[in-house]
Amino acid sequence: FDEGGELSHWISIQRDITDRKRMEARLLESARLAAAGQLSASLATELNTPLASVVSSLEWLLDRMPALLDQLGDRAQPEVKEVLEALADAQKGASRMAAATSYLQLLGSTGVLSRQALPLAELVEEALADAERQLGSALPVERHYEPDLLVLADAARLSHALRLALLNAALASGKRNRVRLDITAVGSRVHFGIDDVGPGITPEMAGALGAPFDARKPQGIGDALGLFVASRLVAELEGELVLVPRASGTRVELRLTRAN
């Protein structure tokens, strides 16, 4: 028996307290994430200049070392091969570090969000061209696009997310480097799918990417950090990025708000 409604009032107060605590926890988490993003961006800015110098110097050495080592004659051929392999490995590692710092800068980005109707297919093609320039080679692509689909998004954020997702597919596919792209309308959403031919993931690993360095990476994710940043950018656009297992390879799917 709830005399005078006192029990109902007490329950209402407890609910308000619980809701307030949950809101405070969410605000604290948002503040921590924002601080981490700003710290990451600051660290990336400090690292970019020396990393660019390291990458440039290693590329210079790779270009000139063969001619210099040839002067040593046949006696040094085994050593020559080892030196060139070591330089190539160092250059590749430094380039990946430089790419990672650029991802961290995006993670800490606080640019003003401006959403407008954008032609998704055009943005995909522009992002593909950017990804190919970063890879230094063309990426074999099979396209299946529904025509004239528009998405409601911020052009800069979506372009970054698309480029990172495409780079991930290329890295996951390895030397085979072939991907399938499709754009389809699904209700109030537009789905952009990227299917790679890498080793794939298990069904248990499907879904949203929950952390920058995820245990899924050895199972077929080409670049976990880049893909995580892409998922954050898509989330800012009120969309989602999910991983879908395939019989062969992995599907990365960007689900965006449809504008038409």
C-alpha positions as CSV (number, residue, x, y, z in Angstrom):
1,F,0.0,0.0,0.0
2,D,1.5,3.3,-1.1
3,E,0.1,5.8,1.4
4,G,0.0,9.3,0.0
5,G,2.2,8.3,-3.0
6,E,5.4,8.3,-0.8
7,L,6.7,5.1,-2.2
8,S,6.2,6.3,-5.8
9,H,7.9,9.5,-5.0
10,W,10.8,7.7,-3.4
11,I,11.2,5.4,-6.5
12,S,11.1,8.5,-8.8
13,I,13.8,10.2,-6.7
14,Q,16.0,7.0,-6.9
15,R,15.5,6.9,-10.7
16,D,16.5,10.5,-11.0
17,I,19.7,9.9,-9.0
18,T,20.5,6.8,-11.1
19,D,20.0,8.7,-14.4
20,R,22.1,11.6,-13.1
21,K,24.9,9.3,-12.2
22,R,24.8,7.7,-15.6
23,M,24.8,11.1,-17.3
24,E,27.8,12.1,-15.2
25,A,29.6,8.9,-16.1
26,R,29.0,9.5,-19.8
27,L,30.2,13.1,-19.6
28,L,33.4,12.0,-17.8
29,E,34.0,9.3,-20.4
30,S,33.5,11.9,-23.2
31,A,35.9,14.3,-21.5
32,R,38.5,11.5,-21.2
33,L,38.1,10.6,-24.9
34,A,38.4,14.2,-25.9
35,A,41.5,14.7,-23.8
36,A,43.0,11.5,-25.2
37,G,42.3,12.7,-28.7
38,Q,43.9,16.1,-28.1
39,L,46.9,14.4,-26.6
40,S,47.2,12.0,-29.5
41,A,47.0,14.9,-32.0
42,S,49.6,16.9,-30.2
43,L,52.0,13.9,-30.0
44,A,51.4,13.2,-33.7
45,T,52.3,16.8,-34.6
46,E,55.5,16.5,-32.7
47,L,56.5,13.2,-34.4
48,N,55.5,14.2,-37.9
49,T,58.6,16.3,-38.8
50,P,61.3,13.9,-37.6
51,L,59.4,10.9,-39.1
52,A,59.2,12.7,-42.4
53,S,62.9,13.3,-42.3
54,V,63.6,9.6,-41.5
55,V,61.3,8.4,-44.3
56,S,63.0,10.8,-46.8
57,S,66.5,9.8,-45.7
58,L,65.7,6.1,-46.0
59,E,64.2,6.6,-49.5
60,W,67.4,8.5,-50.5
61,L,69.6,5.7,-49.3
62,L,67.5,3.0,-51.1
63,D,67.9,5.0,-54.3
64,R,71.6,5.4,-54.0
65,M,72.9,2.4,-52.2
66,P,72.8,-0.1,-55.0
67,A,75.2,1.9,-57.1
68,L,77.5,2.4,-54.2
69,L,77.5,-1.2,-53.2
70,D,78.1,-2.4,-56.7
71,Q,81.6,-0.8,-56.4
72,L,82.4,-3.5,-53.8
73,G,82.2,-6.2,-56.5
74,D,80.9,-9.8,-56.4
75,R,82.6,-10.5,-53.0
76,A,80.0,-8.3,-51.2
77,Q,76.9,-9.6,-53.0
78,P,75.4,-11.4,-49.9
79,E,76.0,-8.4,-47.7
80,V,74.6,-6.1,-50.4
81,K,71.4,-8.0,-50.4
82,E,71.1,-7.9,-46.6
83,V,71.8,-4.2,-46.5
84,L,69.1,-3.4,-49.1
85,E,66.6,-5.7,-47.4
86,A,67.3,-4.0,-44.1
87,L,66.8,-0.5,-45.6
88,A,63.6,-1.5,-47.3
89,D,62.2,-2.9,-44.0
90,A,63.2,0.3,-42.2
91,Q,61.6,2.5,-44.9
92,K,58.4,0.4,-44.8
93,G,58.2,0.6,-41.0
94,A,58.9,4.3,-40.9
95,S,56.2,4.9,-43.5
96,R,53.7,3.0,-41.4
97,M,54.6,5.1,-38.4
98,A,54.1,8.3,-40.4
99,A,50.7,7.0,-41.5
100,A,49.8,6.2,-37.9
101,T,50.6,9.7,-36.7
102,S,48.3,11.1,-39.4
103,Y,45.6,8.8,-38.1
104,L,46.1,10.2,-34.6
105,Q,45.8,13.7,-35.9
106,L,42.4,12.8,-37.4
107,L,41.4,11.2,-34.1
108,G,42.1,14.4,-32.3
109,S,40.4,16.6,-34.9
110,T,37.9,19.1,-33.5
111,G,36.8,20.7,-36.8
112,V,33.3,22.1,-37.1
113,L,30.9,19.4,-38.3
114,S,29.0,20.6,-41.5
115,R,26.5,18.0,-42.8
116,Q,25.1,18.3,-46.4
117,A,23.8,16.0,-49.2
118,L,26.8,14.5,-50.9
119,P,27.2,12.1,-53.9
120,L,28.7,9.0,-52.3
121,A,30.0,7.4,-55.5
122,E,32.0,10.5,-56.3
123,L,33.5,10.7,-52.8
124,V,34.5,7.0,-53.1
125,E,36.3,7.5,-56.3
126,E,38.2,10.5,-55.0
127,A,39.1,8.6,-51.8
128,L,40.3,5.7,-54.0
129,A,42.6,7.9,-56.0
130,D,44.0,9.3,-52.7
131,A,44.5,5.8,-51.4
132,E,46.3,4.7,-54.6
133,R,48.6,7.7,-54.3
134,Q,49.5,6.7,-50.7
135,L,50.0,3.0,-51.7
136,G,52.1,4.0,-54.7
137,S,50.2,1.7,-57.0
138,A,46.8,1.1,-58.6
139,L,44.2,-0.9,-56.6
140,P,42.3,-3.4,-58.7
141,V,38.6,-2.7,-58.0
142,E,35.3,-4.4,-58.9
143,R,32.5,-1.8,-58.7
144,H,28.7,-2.3,-58.1
145,Y,27.1,1.1,-57.4
146,E,23.4,2.0,-57.3
147,P,23.3,5.3,-59.2
148,D,22.7,8.8,-57.8
149,L,22.7,7.9,-54.1
150,L,23.3,10.9,-51.8
151,V,24.4,10.7,-48.1
152,L,24.0,13.3,-45.4
153,A,27.6,13.9,-44.2
154,D,30.5,16.1,-43.6
155,A,32.7,16.0,-46.8
156,A,36.1,16.1,-45.0
157,R,35.3,13.5,-42.3
158,L,33.6,11.1,-44.8
159,S,36.5,11.4,-47.3
160,H,39.0,10.6,-44.6
161,A,37.0,7.6,-43.4
162,L,36.6,6.3,-47.0
163,R,40.3,6.6,-47.7
164,L,41.3,4.8,-44.4
165,A,38.8,2.0,-45.1
166,L,40.1,1.5,-48.6
167,L,43.7,1.5,-47.4
168,N,42.7,-1.1,-44.8
169,A,41.3,-3.4,-47.5
170,A,44.4,-3.0,-49.6
171,L,46.7,-3.9,-46.7
172,A,44.5,-6.8,-45.6
173,S,44.5,-8.2,-49.2
174,G,48.3,-8.2,-49.3
175,K,49.9,-8.9,-52.7
176,R,46.5,-9.9,-54.2
177,N,45.4,-6.4,-53.5
178,R,41.9,-6.8,-55.2
179,V,38.8,-5.4,-53.6
180,R,35.1,-5.3,-54.4
181,L,33.1,-2.1,-53.8
182,D,29.4,-1.7,-53.6
183,I,26.9,1.1,-52.8
184,T,23.3,0.2,-52.0
185,A,20.3,1.9,-50.5
186,V,18.9,0.1,-47.4
187,G,15.8,2.0,-46.1
188,S,16.9,5.3,-44.7
189,R,20.6,4.3,-45.0
190,V,23.2,4.0,-47.7
191,H,25.6,1.1,-47.3
192,F,29.1,1.3,-48.7
193,G,30.8,-2.1,-48.6
194,I,34.4,-3.0,-49.2
195,D,35.2,-6.7,-49.6
196,D,38.8,-7.7,-49.4
197,V,40.5,-11.0,-50.2
198,G,42.6,-11.3,-47.0
199,P,42.6,-14.1,-44.4
200,G,39.2,-12.9,-43.0
201,I,37.8,-12.9,-39.5
202,T,35.7,-15.3,-37.4
203,P,31.9,-14.6,-36.8
204,E,32.7,-13.8,-33.2
205,M,34.8,-10.9,-34.3
206,A,32.1,-9.3,-36.4
207,G,30.6,-5.9,-35.5
208,A,31.9,-2.5,-34.6
209,L,35.6,-2.0,-34.0
210,G,35.9,-1.2,-30.3
211,A,39.5,-0.1,-29.8
212,P,42.4,1.4,-31.7
213,F,44.5,-1.8,-31.4
214,D,42.1,-4.7,-31.5
215,A,42.8,-8.4,-31.1
216,R,41.2,-8.9,-34.5
217,K,44.1,-7.4,-36.4
218,P,46.1,-10.7,-36.7
219,Q,43.0,-12.4,-38.0
220,G,42.7,-10.3,-41.2
221,I,42.4,-6.6,-40.4
222,G,45.0,-4.8,-42.5
223,D,45.4,-1.6,-40.3
224,A,43.5,-1.6,-37.0
225,L,44.4,1.9,-36.1
226,G,43.3,3.4,-39.4
227,L,40.1,1.5,-39.4
228,F,39.3,2.5,-35.8
229,V,39.8,6.2,-36.7
230,A,37.5,5.7,-39.7
231,S,34.9,4.2,-37.4
232,R,35.1,7.3,-35.1
233,L,34.7,9.6,-38.1
234,V,31.6,7.7,-39.3
235,A,30.1,7.7,-35.8
236,E,30.4,11.6,-35.8
237,L,28.2,11.5,-38.9
238,E,25.6,9.4,-37.0
239,G,26.5,6.3,-39.0
240,E,28.4,3.2,-38.2
241,L,31.3,1.1,-39.5
242,V,31.0,-2.7,-39.0
243,L,33.0,-5.7,-39.9
244,V,31.3,-8.6,-41.6
245,P,32.9,-12.0,-42.0
246,R,33.0,-13.7,-45.4
247,A,33.9,-17.2,-46.6
248,S,37.0,-15.6,-47.9
249,G,38.2,-12.2,-46.7
250,T,36.4,-9.5,-44.7
251,R,33.7,-7.0,-45.5
252,V,34.0,-3.5,-44.0
253,E,30.7,-1.7,-44.3
254,L,30.0,2.0,-43.7
255,R,26.3,2.6,-43.0
256,L,25.5,6.3,-43.6
257,T,22.3,8.4,-43.5
258,R,20.6,8.7,-46.8
259,A,19.8,12.2,-48.1
260,N,17.5,11.3,-51.0
